Amino acid sequence: MSSTAAHATGVLLVNLGTPDAPRAPDVRRYLREFLSDPRVLDIGALPRKALLELVILPRRPAASAAAYEKVWTDAGSPLLVFGEALRDAVAERLPPGFVVKLAMRYGQPSIAAGLAALREAGCDRLVVFPLYPHYASSSTGSTLEAIYRAAASEWNTPYLTIVPPFYDDARFVDSFTTVARPVLDDLAPDHVLFSYHGLPERHIRKSDPTGTHCLASEQCCDAIVAANRNCYRAQCYATTRALARSLGLAPERHGTSFQSRLGRTPWIRPYTDVVLPELAARGVRRLAVLCPAFVADCLETLEEIGLRARADFLAAGGEELRLVPSLNATPTWVDAVTNMVLQAAGEAPQAAAGRPAARSAG
């Protein structure tokens, strides 16, 4: 056995984050860390601080805490609870020699704590898995910057392998199809809406190295090309196309929209809260909503779509809006994550019980 073979491989699953409790002080602390990130609020340092301290933090924490309270569980934040369940299930599925930890880009458990725990476990080689299907500088980019900064602070720097965005990976698509299929079969919806987290339009334009493609035409996201290979909006549309094919949805029976917009600057369109009453006005009565930007149910799925969007759709004349659950720690997703980790580590994939190992589409 070589000298390196005795060392464990560390796996760090990273999601965006959550406050410690559904209380205004906890939400304020979380929002201050989140919105102080220049990759999230990408304006000058002084305007960012003024906006945060004078506008956002005096007003938003109480309202956000009330929203978190509606979806908080006895075990804690849904995002954290599902993340811990995924961590434990993946650790159980991986072969000996792997150590799995969970971290959040903002809040707890922190990236620094996760890296320290893996270092204490003797892991010099790390697979970092940002749990964001689509690339955005404000999520994937920020997470990787924090990972690199924390890793670089060590005298003995770890050897890092990053799992890339998996927006059209067959394992991801298969996992969401497995979750969605029974819901769609039961509901028989008139329409299926794929709702993704939104971003300011300026973030999309900054991702285009040519400066001439993204948001320049109605067709800019119809295919992934060199100019939009890191475009969040284009990757979301690619996910919609892949899932619509997998679920057998006709073009007229599904659509794509973007939720969670804030402030007065333009965000990527179409907006979910505008699309919902339009669908009701068109005669859509039973609507299923998938949120494939999120691999774990959280405030944006459970409260924003499952409660608020549902109420808005019913008020506009719809009869039922059903949120398709996210991947959470479902067996197909555990298998997918396990095999993405093994692929990144250069190991052979594992077969799920009763079927061969999934293969990547890319």
C-alpha positions as CSV (number, residue, x, y, z in Angstrom):
1,M,0.0,0.0,0.0
2,S,1.3,3.5,-0.9
3,S,1.9,6.1,1.7
4,T,-1.1,8.1,0.5
5,A,-3.5,5.1,0.4
6,A,-3.9,5.0,4.1
7,H,-5.3,8.6,4.2
8,A,-9.1,9.1,4.0
9,T,-10.8,11.1,1.3
10,G,-12.8,13.9,2.7
11,V,-16.2,15.0,1.2
12,L,-17.6,18.4,2.0
13,L,-21.2,18.9,1.0
14,V,-21.9,22.6,0.9
15,N,-25.3,24.4,0.7
16,L,-26.0,28.1,1.0
17,G,-27.1,28.5,4.6
18,T,-29.8,29.1,7.1
19,P,-30.3,31.1,10.3
20,D,-29.9,29.3,13.6
21,A,-33.5,29.9,14.7
22,P,-36.7,31.6,13.3
23,R,-36.1,34.7,15.3
24,A,-35.3,38.2,14.1
25,P,-31.9,38.5,15.8
26,D,-30.8,35.2,14.3
27,V,-32.1,36.1,10.8
28,R,-30.4,39.5,11.1
29,R,-27.1,37.9,11.9
30,Y,-27.5,35.5,8.9
31,L,-28.6,38.3,6.5
32,R,-25.7,40.5,7.5
33,E,-23.2,37.7,6.6
34,F,-25.0,36.8,3.4
35,L,-25.6,40.3,2.1
36,S,-22.1,41.5,3.0
37,D,-20.7,39.2,0.4
38,P,-19.7,41.3,-2.7
39,R,-20.6,38.4,-5.0
40,V,-24.2,38.5,-3.7
41,L,-24.8,42.3,-3.4
42,D,-22.3,43.3,-6.1
43,I,-22.2,47.1,-5.6
44,G,-19.5,49.2,-4.1
45,A,-18.5,48.6,-0.5
46,L,-19.9,51.8,0.9
47,P,-23.3,51.6,-0.9
48,R,-23.6,48.0,0.0
49,K,-23.0,48.8,3.7
50,A,-25.4,51.7,3.6
51,L,-28.1,49.6,1.9
52,L,-27.6,46.7,4.3
53,E,-27.5,48.7,7.5
54,L,-30.0,51.5,6.7
55,V,-32.6,49.7,4.6
56,I,-32.5,45.9,4.7
57,L,-31.5,45.0,8.2
58,P,-33.9,47.4,10.0
59,R,-36.9,46.0,8.0
60,R,-36.3,42.5,6.7
61,P,-35.3,40.3,9.6
62,A,-38.7,40.4,11.3
63,A,-40.6,39.5,8.2
64,S,-38.2,36.8,7.2
65,A,-38.3,35.3,10.7
66,A,-42.1,35.1,10.5
67,A,-41.7,33.2,7.2
68,Y,-39.1,30.9,8.6
69,E,-41.4,30.2,11.6
70,K,-44.0,28.8,9.2
71,V,-41.7,26.0,7.9
72,W,-39.4,25.4,10.9
73,T,-39.5,21.9,12.2
74,D,-39.0,20.4,15.7
75,A,-35.6,19.3,14.5
76,G,-34.7,22.8,13.1
77,S,-34.3,24.4,9.8
78,P,-35.6,22.2,6.9
79,L,-32.5,23.0,4.8
80,L,-30.2,21.9,7.7
81,V,-32.3,18.8,8.6
82,F,-32.3,17.6,5.0
83,G,-28.7,18.4,4.6
84,E,-27.7,16.3,7.6
85,A,-29.9,13.4,6.4
86,L,-28.2,13.6,3.0
87,R,-24.7,13.7,4.7
88,D,-25.5,10.6,6.8
89,A,-27.0,8.6,3.9
90,V,-24.1,9.4,1.6
91,A,-21.5,8.5,4.3
92,E,-23.3,5.2,4.7
93,R,-23.3,4.5,0.9
94,L,-19.7,5.4,0.2
95,P,-17.1,2.7,0.6
96,P,-14.6,2.7,3.5
97,G,-12.0,5.4,3.3
98,F,-14.4,8.4,2.9
99,V,-15.4,10.9,5.5
100,V,-18.4,13.1,4.8
101,K,-19.2,16.5,6.4
102,L,-21.8,19.2,5.8
103,A,-21.1,22.9,5.6
104,M,-23.0,26.1,4.9
105,R,-21.6,29.0,3.0
106,Y,-23.3,31.4,5.5
107,G,-24.2,30.4,9.0
108,Q,-23.5,27.1,10.7
109,P,-22.0,24.6,10.3
110,S,-19.4,26.8,8.7
111,I,-17.0,25.9,5.8
112,A,-14.0,26.5,8.2
113,A,-15.5,24.1,10.7
114,G,-16.1,21.5,8.0
115,L,-12.6,21.7,6.6
116,A,-11.1,21.5,10.2
117,A,-13.1,18.4,10.9
118,L,-11.9,16.7,7.8
119,R,-8.3,17.7,8.5
120,E,-8.7,16.2,12.0
121,A,-10.0,13.0,10.4
122,G,-6.7,12.8,8.4
123,C,-8.1,13.8,5.1
124,D,-5.5,15.5,2.8
125,R,-7.6,14.9,-0.3
126,L,-11.0,16.6,-0.4
127,V,-14.0,16.4,-2.8
128,V,-16.0,19.6,-2.4
129,F,-19.6,19.2,-3.6
130,P,-21.5,22.6,-3.9
131,L,-25.1,21.5,-3.8
132,Y,-26.2,24.1,-6.4
133,P,-27.2,22.5,-9.7
134,H,-26.6,25.7,-11.6
135,Y,-23.6,28.0,-11.6
136,A,-24.0,31.5,-10.2
137,S,-21.2,33.7,-8.8
138,S,-23.4,34.5,-5.8
139,S,-23.7,30.8,-4.9
140,T,-21.2,28.5,-6.5
141,G,-18.6,31.2,-7.0
142,S,-18.9,32.5,-3.5
143,T,-18.7,29.0,-2.0
144,L,-15.6,28.2,-4.0
145,E,-13.9,31.5,-3.1
146,A,-14.5,30.7,0.6
147,I,-13.3,27.2,0.2
148,Y,-10.1,28.3,-1.6
149,R,-9.5,31.0,1.0
150,A,-9.9,28.7,3.9
151,A,-7.8,25.9,2.3
152,A,-5.0,28.4,1.5
153,S,-4.8,29.5,5.1
154,E,-3.4,26.1,6.0
155,W,0.4,25.4,6.0
156,N,-0.4,21.9,4.6
157,T,-3.0,22.8,2.0
158,P,-5.4,20.0,1.1
159,Y,-5.8,18.7,-2.5
160,L,-9.1,19.8,-3.7
161,T,-11.4,18.3,-6.4
162,I,-14.7,20.2,-7.1
163,V,-17.9,18.7,-8.3
164,P,-19.0,21.0,-11.1
165,P,-22.6,22.2,-11.7
166,F,-24.9,19.3,-12.5
167,Y,-27.9,21.0,-14.1
168,D,-28.2,18.5,-16.9
169,D,-26.5,15.5,-15.4
170,A,-28.6,12.4,-16.0
171,R,-28.3,11.4,-12.3
172,F,-29.8,14.7,-11.2
173,V,-32.5,14.7,-13.8
174,D,-33.4,11.1,-12.9
175,S,-33.6,12.0,-9.2
176,F,-36.0,14.8,-9.8
177,T,-38.0,12.7,-12.3
178,T,-38.4,10.0,-9.6
179,V,-39.7,12.5,-7.1
180,A,-42.0,14.4,-9.5
181,R,-43.6,11.4,-11.4
182,P,-45.9,10.2,-8.6
183,V,-47.0,13.8,-7.9
184,L,-47.8,14.5,-11.5
185,D,-49.6,11.1,-11.9
186,D,-51.8,11.9,-8.9
187,L,-52.5,15.5,-9.7
188,A,-52.9,15.3,-13.5
189,P,-51.9,18.9,-13.7
190,D,-53.1,21.2,-16.5
191,H,-49.6,22.8,-16.5
192,V,-46.2,22.2,-14.9
193,L,-44.1,25.2,-13.9
194,F,-40.4,25.0,-13.3
195,S,-39.6,27.9,-10.9
196,Y,-36.0,28.7,-10.2
197,H,-34.4,31.2,-7.8
198,G,-33.9,34.5,-9.6
199,L,-30.8,36.7,-10.0
200,P,-30.4,40.4,-11.0
201,E,-30.0,40.7,-14.8
202,R,-26.6,42.4,-14.2
203,H,-25.3,39.1,-12.8
204,I,-26.2,37.3,-16.0
205,R,-24.6,39.9,-18.2
206,K,-21.4,39.7,-16.1
207,S,-21.2,35.9,-16.7
208,D,-21.0,36.4,-20.5
209,P,-17.4,36.8,-21.6
210,T,-18.4,38.2,-25.0
211,G,-20.7,40.8,-23.6
212,T,-23.0,40.3,-26.6
213,H,-25.0,37.1,-26.0
214,C,-26.7,36.9,-22.6
215,L,-30.1,38.6,-22.5
216,A,-29.5,40.1,-26.0
217,S,-32.4,38.1,-27.6
218,E,-35.3,36.0,-26.7
219,Q,-33.4,32.9,-27.9
220,C,-30.2,33.5,-25.9
221,C,-30.9,30.5,-23.5
222,D,-32.1,28.1,-26.2
223,A,-28.8,26.2,-26.1
224,I,-25.6,26.1,-24.1
225,V,-22.8,27.7,-26.1
226,A,-19.4,29.2,-25.3
227,A,-20.8,32.6,-24.4
228,N,-23.4,31.3,-21.9
229,R,-21.7,28.2,-20.5
230,N,-21.6,29.9,-17.1
231,C,-24.9,31.6,-17.4
232,Y,-27.3,30.7,-14.6
233,R,-30.4,31.4,-16.7
234,A,-29.2,29.3,-19.6
235,Q,-28.4,26.4,-17.3
236,C,-31.9,26.7,-15.7
237,Y,-33.5,26.4,-19.1
238,A,-31.3,23.4,-19.9
239,T,-32.7,21.8,-16.7
240,T,-36.2,22.5,-17.8
241,R,-35.6,20.9,-21.2
242,A,-34.0,17.8,-19.7
243,L,-36.8,17.4,-17.1
244,A,-39.6,18.0,-19.6
245,R,-38.1,15.3,-21.8
246,S,-37.7,12.9,-18.9
247,L,-41.3,13.6,-17.7
248,G,-42.8,13.5,-21.2
249,L,-44.2,17.0,-21.0
250,A,-45.5,18.6,-24.2
251,P,-44.1,22.2,-24.8
252,E,-47.5,23.8,-24.3
253,R,-47.9,22.0,-20.9
254,H,-44.9,23.4,-19.1
255,G,-43.0,26.7,-18.5
256,T,-40.1,28.3,-16.7
257,S,-40.1,31.2,-14.3
258,F,-37.9,32.8,-11.7
259,Q,-38.8,33.6,-8.1
260,S,-37.5,35.5,-5.0
261,R,-36.7,38.8,-6.6
262,L,-35.8,41.7,-4.4
263,G,-35.3,45.5,-4.9
264,R,-36.0,47.7,-7.8
265,T,-33.3,46.6,-10.3
266,P,-34.4,44.2,-13.1
267,W,-34.2,40.5,-12.3
268,I,-34.3,37.7,-14.8
269,R,-37.7,37.0,-16.3
270,P,-40.3,35.7,-16.4
271,Y,-41.2,36.3,-12.8
272,T,-43.0,33.5,-11.0
273,D,-45.4,35.8,-9.1
274,V,-46.4,37.4,-12.5
275,V,-46.8,34.0,-14.3
276,L,-49.1,32.5,-11.7
277,P,-52.1,34.8,-12.3
278,E,-51.4,34.6,-16.0
279,L,-51.7,30.9,-15.9
280,A,-55.0,31.1,-13.9
281,A,-56.4,33.6,-16.4
282,R,-55.5,31.1,-19.2
283,G,-57.7,28.5,-17.6
284,V,-55.0,26.5,-15.7
285,R,-56.8,25.0,-12.7
286,R,-54.4,22.4,-11.5
287,L,-50.8,23.5,-11.4
288,A,-47.7,21.5,-10.3
289,V,-44.5,23.5,-9.4
290,L,-41.0,22.1,-9.4
291,C,-38.1,24.1,-8.0
292,P,-35.0,22.4,-9.5
293,A,-32.6,25.1,-8.3
294,F,-32.9,23.6,-4.8
295,V,-31.8,20.1,-3.9
296,A,-33.3,20.4,-0.4
297,D,-36.6,21.9,0.6
298,C,-36.2,25.3,2.3
299,L,-37.8,28.7,2.8
300,E,-37.9,29.3,-0.9
301,T,-39.8,26.1,-1.7
302,L,-41.9,25.4,1.4
303,E,-43.0,29.0,2.2
304,E,-42.6,31.0,-0.9
305,I,-44.1,28.4,-3.3
306,G,-45.9,26.0,-1.0
307,L,-47.7,28.7,0.9
308,R,-47.6,32.1,-0.6
309,A,-47.6,31.2,-4.3
310,R,-50.3,28.6,-3.6
311,A,-52.5,31.3,-2.0
312,D,-51.9,33.7,-4.9
313,F,-52.8,31.1,-7.5
314,L,-56.0,30.2,-5.7
315,A,-56.9,33.9,-5.3
316,A,-56.4,34.3,-9.1
317,G,-58.9,31.5,-9.8
318,G,-56.8,28.4,-9.8
319,E,-58.1,25.3,-7.9
320,E,-54.9,23.6,-6.8
321,L,-51.2,24.4,-6.7
322,R,-49.1,21.5,-5.6
323,L,-45.4,21.9,-4.8
324,V,-43.3,18.9,-5.9
325,P,-40.9,18.0,-3.0
326,S,-37.2,18.6,-3.6
327,L,-34.6,15.8,-3.6
328,N,-33.8,16.1,0.1
329,A,-32.3,12.7,1.1
330,T,-34.4,10.4,-1.3
331,P,-32.7,7.2,-2.2
332,T,-32.2,8.1,-5.9
333,W,-30.6,11.4,-4.9
334,V,-28.3,9.7,-2.3
335,D,-27.2,7.3,-5.1
336,A,-26.6,10.2,-7.4
337,V,-24.6,12.2,-4.9
338,T,-22.6,9.1,-4.0
339,N,-21.7,8.4,-7.6
340,M,-20.8,12.0,-8.4
341,V,-18.4,12.0,-5.4
342,L,-16.9,8.7,-6.5
343,Q,-16.5,10.1,-10.1
344,A,-14.8,13.2,-8.7
345,A,-12.5,11.0,-6.6
346,G,-11.6,8.8,-9.6
347,E,-13.4,5.8,-8.1
348,A,-15.7,3.3,-9.8
349,P,-19.4,4.1,-9.5
350,Q,-21.7,2.0,-7.3
351,A,-24.9,0.4,-8.5
352,A,-28.1,1.1,-6.7
353,A,-30.1,-1.8,-5.5
354,G,-31.7,-3.6,-8.4
355,R,-30.4,-1.4,-11.2
356,P,-27.0,-0.5,-12.8
357,A,-25.0,2.5,-11.8
358,A,-26.3,5.8,-13.2
359,R,-24.2,7.5,-15.9
360,S,-23.6,11.2,-16.4
361,A,-25.2,12.9,-19.4
362,G,-22.2,15.1,-19.8
